[in-house]
């Protein structure tokens, strides 16, 4: 089973990213990231790459990594593919430009609702309510599939490279869901031929918060469509596990990542850390724990001397 699944993953990802440890590039982590050796890839939030009128400005530390041969991926957070309105062409063009600026072999976005559609009339009250400012879940039903599939196809037509979709972590579910997360995702990817960004921490959070067994939920996902994977930390607040990206990856999520690799074979797997950046030794230790759980070579300074990898 493991061998068959691993072969399917290679076909699904198209070989766009090599298996191994990656990182979510953030300016606050630029210095320790520059000291890593053997990274498989880096992911960059597209909305953090700005165009000041002369094209996309790529931060110098990131450009140095790319010039040194590191593969980079543009990761969007604002297309709102779950909105009933058509995809915002300005945001879509920016995602494409961000990907082109870093020579990304693919780009990714979220399966989420971010804003309501339509232009805001001048002087309209409560216009700010049209923008959620957060990634919100879509109902898992046939109506949502129709909307998402249409928007994904529109996005694909405007990007020029393959698109991978990430299911989000949500604190609540819609009451009229008619499919599990895995079933809904499989149907969407079948309709659009999109790839999958599998966030192990999101799978864990959604399962725990809704009384499901995380590994059972994970195994429902179309693992053969994986382009790459996320892993991140979180914490329990007010009785719910919240995927904060600001704490160390918990043991339970590391164990789930290990099970994923056992079933699907070697994968591109990256750490997302968006804030509360730890001191360099703690950051490196977290990367080592992820590499060890996934059976990957360590990429931190001194790894060879410690006998890792």
N, C-alpha and C positions, 0 to 999 in steps of 0.2 A: 504493500500500500504506500509506504513512504517513497519508494523509488518511482512509482507511477505518478504520485502527486508532484514530486520534485520535477519530473520531466514536463508535466503540464504547466508548472509555474514558469519554466523557461520559455515555453511557447507563448504563454499569456503575456509576459512582460516584453517579449520580442527582443530580449537581450539588451534593452535600453540602458539598464543599470546593472552593474556587476554585484553579485552577492558580497556582503561585507558590511562593516560598520560605517554609518554616515552620521551627519550632524545637521541640526537646524542652525544655519549661520545667523548670528545676532551680533550687532556692533559691540555689545557688552561682553561678548565672549571671543572677540577677534584675536586677542593676544594668546590665550591658551589654545585656541583652535589652530593658530599658526604653528604651534609646537607639535601638533599631532602628525604622525607618520603612518601612511597606509590607509587613510580614509578612502572609503569607496565612493562617497558622493556628499554633496552639501545641498540642502534645500534652503531657498531664500523666499521670504514673503514678498510677493510681487508688489504689493502696495507700499512696501518700505523702500522700493527702488523708484526714485523720483525723476521726472523729466522737467528740467528747468528751461526748456525751450531749445535745447541743443541735443536732444536725444536722452536716453536713460543714463543717469549717472550711477555707475557701479562703484561702490566704495573701494578704495585702493587695496585694503587688506584682502577683500574678497577677490578682486581682479588678480592679485598676485597668486592666489590659490588656483584660479582658473588657468592663468598663464602657465602654471606649473603642472597642468594636466588634470586637475580635479574636475570631475563632472558636477555641474550645478543644475538644479531644477527650480523653476519658478512655481510658487505655491500661492494661489489666489484665495482671498477671503471675502470678496465683495460682489461676486457676480450674481448671487441670489438666484441660483438655478431653480429653486423651488417656488419662485414668484410666478403668478399667473401672467404677468406682463412679459413681453419678449426681453431677451437679454440686452442689457445696456451696452450699446456699441462702443461707447467711449471707454468703459471699463474693460470690455473685451479686447479692444485695441491695445490698452495698456498692458494687459496680461500677455498678449502676443509680443509686444515690444520688450517687456521685461525678460521674457524667455529668449528672445533673439539676442538681447544684450549680453546674456551670460552663456550663450550657445547651448541652451537647454535642449536635450533630446526629447523631452516631453514636458508638459505642464500639468498642474493639478488644481482642483477646486473642490469645494464641499457640496455635499447633498444637503442643502439647507435653505431656509427662508431668511432673508435679511431685510427686505423692504417691500412695501406695497408698490404697485405699478402706477404709471402715469406721471405727467408733469405736475408739479405743485403750482396751483394758481397764485399769481402775485398777491401778497397780502393775506393769504389764507391763514386762519388761526390753526394752531396745533400742527403746523406743517412738519415739525420735528418728529411727530409720531409716525410719520411715514417711513422712517429709518430706524430699525430696531437697534442698531449698534452692536448686534450680537448674532451668532449663528444659532438659529432656532430650528427645531425639527419640523419636518413635513409629515402629514398623515400618511400612513402606509396603506394606501388603497389605490384602486384603478384610476381614479381621477388624478391623483398626484402623479402616478406613473405617466399618464398622457402629457401632463404639463412638463414634468422633468425630462422626459424623452425628447420632446420638441425643443426645449431649451438647450439640452446637451448637444443635440444635433446642430443647432444654430451656433453654439460655441465651437464645436469641432470644425465647422465650415470656416470659421474665422481665425483659427489658431495656427494652422500650418504644421503642427506637430501633434502627436497623440495626446489625448486628454485622459488623465486618471482622476477618479472620483473618490472622495473620502467621506464615509458616513461619520456623523458627528457624535459627540457625547451629549446626552440630554438629561436633565433632571426630572422630566416628566414625559409621559407619552400621551398621544391623542387617544381619546376614548373609542374612536371608531376605527382603529387600526384593524385591518383584516388579514395582515400578513406579518410574519416575523421579520426581523431585520434582515436575516440571511435570505429569505424568500424574496423580499422586496428588492434587495440589491441584485440578486441573481436575475430577476426579471428586467430590471433597468439596464444592466450591463448587456444582457442578451439583445435588448431592443436597440442599443446604441453602439455596441462593440467598443465601449469605453473600457479602460483599465481600472484597477482598484488600488487605492491607497488604503491599506489595512492598518488602522490605528489600534494596536493591541490594548492600550490603556482605555480607549473609547469602548471597545468590546467589553472589557472588564467592568467599567463604570455602568454601562447600560444594563448589563446582566445583573450586577449586584443590586442596583437601585430598583430593579423590577422583579426580583425574586427568581432569577434564572441562574443556572449553573454556567459560569463563564466559558468553560471548555466546550460544553454542548452548543452554546451560542456561536462560538468561534467556528466550530466544524460545520455549521450551516452556511458559512460564507463561501462564495465561489473562489476558492484559494488558487485555482488555476489562472485567475485573471489578475493576480497581484503584480503590480509594477514595482512597488516598494512598500515598506512598513514604517510606521511611527511607534515610538514608545515614549512614555512621559510619566511624570509623577503627579500625585494628587493627595487629597486628604479627605477624611470624613468631617463634614460640617453639618450640624443640625440633622444628623441621622442619615445623610446622603453622601455618597462618595462623589467628590467634585474633582474633575480633571483640570487642575489648576496650571499645570506646567511650571510650577514654582517650588515643588518639593522633590526629594529624591524618589526614584522609581521604587514602589513598594515590592516586597518579596513576591507577593501574589501575582503582580503583573509580570515580573521577571520569569516566574514559573510558567505563566501562560505563554510568554514568548518562547520559552524553551519547548513547550508542547507544540507550538506552531511550527517551529523548525524541525522538530522530530517528525511531524506529519508531512510537511510540505517540502522539506529539504532546505538547503542554504538559500537565504533571501537577502536583499538589500534592506537593512534595518537601521533607523536613525533615531537619535535622541532629540526630543523637543524640549527646550528649556527657555521659557519666555520671560522670566524674571526671578528675583531673589537669587541672583547668581552666586554660587558658593565660591569659597576660596579655591584656588587652582588645585591643591591636592584633593579636595573633596570632589571637584568636578572630574578630575582624572579617575578617581576611585569609582565614581558612578559609571563612567564609560567602560571601565574594566569589568564592572559587575554585569553590564549588558553584554559585552563581548563574551564573557565566560558563560552566561546563561544560554546564549545562542550558539555556543561552540565556535566562535569566530576568533581570529587573531586580535590581540589587543593592539591599540594604535597610540597609546600614551607613551610619553618619554620614559625610557628605562624598561619598557615591557620586555625586550629581549633579554636584558640582564636579569630580570626576575623570572625568566623561564617561561613567559607566557607566549601563546601563539605557536 
